[in-house]
């Protein structure tokens, strides 16, 4: 299969619009690499695997799947960036809500407490795979059930780890963060830029 040249400087192995926005924010021309998902459950946590190890592994797996797809499709050989974001409360992973009831359950568990957001980033370039992780502590104020219901009605919780997006309506729920705001969004720009430079990729 032959492909035309691309002006992109790297592939983003993610369909997340927030990650696209963040790469565009720092002037990195990129192309989304849509890689077929593996069969079975979406990013399952392995038995005995800690939440911190889980998020690192899933980012690494996404990068390696993207690399293999790029090579198998004879795509231009560009560096590739993958990331995974996980919300961790008391050592447990809070993933993307399956439905409204699940979103309500997750938001109730986060209400009035502090949790961690881990975003792991993996960059593949040539024969090297580099990894890093951003850890941010986030405190959410107490939420009334009516607020949670209205937030779920907005549609915003779905498709997001921890059932919220800090850059959207849920920004009013967050009383404090210690760490990376962009990491909570899905791509910690400071850490990602340093990783890209370490992989030999120029960052504006």
C-alpha positions as CSV (number, residue, x, y, z in Angstrom):
1,X,0.0,0.0,0.0
2,X,1.4,3.4,-1.0
3,X,0.7,6.6,0.9
4,X,1.4,10.2,0.0
5,X,3.7,12.2,2.2
6,X,2.3,14.0,5.2
7,X,3.2,17.4,6.6
8,X,2.7,16.0,10.1
9,X,5.7,15.7,12.4
10,X,4.3,12.8,14.4
11,X,1.4,10.5,14.8
12,X,-1.0,10.8,17.7
13,X,-2.3,7.3,18.5
14,X,-5.5,8.6,20.0
15,X,-8.8,9.8,18.9
16,X,-9.1,12.2,21.9
17,X,-10.0,15.7,20.7
18,X,-8.5,17.1,23.8
19,X,-5.1,15.6,23.0
20,X,-5.3,17.0,19.5
21,X,-6.1,20.4,20.9
22,X,-3.2,20.3,23.3
23,X,-0.7,19.3,20.6
24,X,-2.0,22.0,18.3
25,X,-1.7,24.5,21.2
26,X,2.1,24.0,21.3
27,X,2.4,24.1,17.5
28,X,3.1,20.4,16.8
29,X,1.7,19.3,13.4
30,X,0.4,15.8,13.8
31,X,-1.9,13.2,12.3
32,X,-4.3,11.0,14.1
33,X,-3.4,7.3,13.7
34,X,-6.6,5.3,14.0
35,X,-5.5,1.9,15.1
36,X,-8.0,-1.0,15.3
37,X,-8.8,-1.8,18.9
38,X,-7.8,-5.2,20.2
39,X,-10.6,-7.7,20.7
40,X,-12.2,-8.1,24.1
41,X,-12.7,-5.7,27.0
42,X,-11.4,-2.2,26.6
43,X,-8.1,-1.8,28.4
44,X,-8.7,-4.3,31.2
45,X,-6.6,-4.1,34.4
46,X,-4.7,-7.3,34.9
47,X,-5.1,-9.2,38.1
48,X,-2.8,-7.9,40.8
49,X,-1.7,-4.9,38.7
50,X,-1.6,-1.6,40.6
51,X,-3.4,1.4,39.2
52,X,-0.1,3.2,38.6
53,X,1.3,0.2,36.7
54,X,-1.9,-0.1,34.7
55,X,-1.8,3.4,33.3
56,X,1.8,3.1,32.2
57,X,1.2,-0.3,30.6
58,X,-1.9,0.9,28.6
59,X,0.0,3.9,27.2
60,X,2.9,1.6,26.3
61,X,0.6,-0.9,24.7
62,X,-1.1,1.9,22.6
63,X,2.3,3.1,21.4
64,X,3.3,-0.4,20.4
65,X,0.0,-1.2,18.7
66,X,0.3,2.1,16.8
67,X,3.9,1.3,15.7
68,X,2.9,-2.1,14.5
69,X,-0.1,-0.7,12.6
70,X,2.0,2.0,11.0
71,X,4.5,-0.6,9.8
72,X,1.9,-3.0,8.6
73,X,0.1,-0.4,6.5
74,X,3.4,1.0,5.0
75,X,2.6,4.4,6.4
76,X,5.3,7.2,6.5
77,X,7.7,6.4,9.3
78,X,7.0,9.2,11.8
79,X,7.5,9.3,15.5
80,X,4.4,8.3,17.4
81,X,2.9,9.5,20.7
82,X,0.3,7.6,22.8
83,X,-1.2,8.5,26.2
84,X,-3.5,7.1,28.7
85,X,-5.3,8.9,31.5
86,X,-6.6,7.2,34.7
87,X,-8.4,8.5,37.7
88,X,-7.3,6.8,40.9
89,X,-9.3,7.0,44.1
90,X,-7.9,5.1,47.2
91,X,-5.8,2.9,44.9
92,X,-8.7,1.9,42.6
93,X,-9.0,2.8,38.9
94,X,-12.1,4.8,38.0
95,X,-12.5,4.4,34.3
96,X,-15.0,5.7,31.7
97,X,-18.6,5.3,32.9
98,X,-20.6,2.6,31.1
99,X,-23.9,4.5,31.5
100,X,-25.7,7.2,33.5
101,X,-25.9,5.1,36.6
102,X,-22.2,4.4,36.5
103,X,-21.4,8.0,36.0
104,X,-23.5,8.9,39.0
105,X,-21.8,6.3,41.1
106,X,-18.3,7.5,40.1
107,X,-19.1,11.2,40.7
108,X,-20.6,10.5,44.1
109,X,-17.4,8.6,45.0
110,X,-15.3,11.6,44.0
111,X,-17.5,14.2,45.6
112,X,-15.9,16.0,48.6
113,X,-12.6,14.0,48.3
114,X,-9.2,14.1,46.7
115,X,-8.1,11.8,44.0
116,X,-5.1,11.4,41.7
117,X,-5.1,11.7,37.9
118,X,-2.2,9.7,36.3
119,X,-1.5,10.4,32.6
120,X,1.2,8.2,31.1
121,X,2.8,9.2,27.8
122,X,4.8,6.9,25.5
123,X,6.8,8.0,22.5
124,X,8.1,5.7,19.9
125,X,10.8,6.9,17.5
126,X,12.9,4.6,15.4
127,X,13.9,1.8,17.7
128,X,13.3,3.6,21.0
129,X,10.3,3.7,23.2
130,X,10.4,6.4,25.9
131,X,7.9,6.7,28.7
132,X,6.9,9.2,31.4
133,X,3.9,9.7,33.7
134,X,2.3,12.8,35.2
135,X,0.6,12.5,38.6
136,X,-1.8,15.3,39.7
137,X,-3.8,15.5,42.9
138,X,-7.3,16.8,42.3
139,X,-9.8,17.8,45.0
140,X,-13.5,17.9,44.2
141,X,-16.0,19.9,46.3
142,X,-19.1,18.3,47.6
143,X,-21.6,17.7,44.9
144,X,-25.4,17.6,45.4
145,X,-27.2,14.8,43.7
146,X,-29.1,17.4,41.6
147,X,-25.8,18.8,40.3
148,X,-24.6,15.4,39.4
149,X,-27.9,14.7,37.6
150,X,-27.6,17.9,35.6
151,X,-24.0,17.2,34.7
152,X,-24.9,13.7,33.5
153,X,-27.7,15.3,31.4
154,X,-25.1,17.5,29.7
155,X,-23.4,14.3,28.2
156,X,-20.0,15.5,29.3
157,X,-19.1,12.6,31.7
158,X,-19.2,9.9,29.0
159,X,-16.0,8.8,27.4
160,X,-13.9,10.4,30.1
161,X,-11.9,8.7,32.9
162,X,-13.5,9.5,36.2
163,X,-16.7,10.7,34.5
164,X,-15.6,14.3,34.3
165,X,-13.7,16.8,32.1
166,X,-11.9,19.5,34.0
167,X,-11.8,21.7,30.9
168,X,-15.6,21.7,30.6
169,X,-18.6,22.2,33.0
170,X,-16.9,20.1,35.7
171,X,-14.3,22.9,36.1
172,X,-16.6,24.4,38.7
173,X,-16.4,21.2,40.7
174,X,-12.6,21.3,41.2
175,X,-11.5,23.3,44.3
176,X,-7.8,22.5,44.0
177,X,-5.2,20.8,41.9
178,X,-1.5,20.1,42.6
179,X,0.3,19.1,39.4
180,X,-0.5,19.4,35.7
181,X,-3.8,20.9,34.5
182,X,-3.1,19.6,31.0
183,X,-2.3,16.2,32.5
184,X,-5.8,16.1,33.9
185,X,-7.1,17.0,30.5
186,X,-5.3,14.0,29.0
187,X,-1.8,15.1,27.9
188,X,0.7,16.8,30.3
189,X,2.4,19.2,28.0
190,X,5.5,19.8,30.1
191,X,6.3,16.1,30.4
192,X,5.2,15.3,26.9
193,X,7.4,18.0,25.4
194,X,10.4,16.8,27.4
195,X,9.8,13.2,26.3
196,X,9.5,14.3,22.6
197,X,12.8,16.2,22.9
198,X,14.5,13.2,24.5
199,X,13.3,11.1,21.5
200,X,14.9,13.6,19.1
201,X,11.8,15.5,18.1
202,X,11.9,19.3,17.9
203,X,9.2,21.0,19.9
204,X,8.4,24.6,19.1
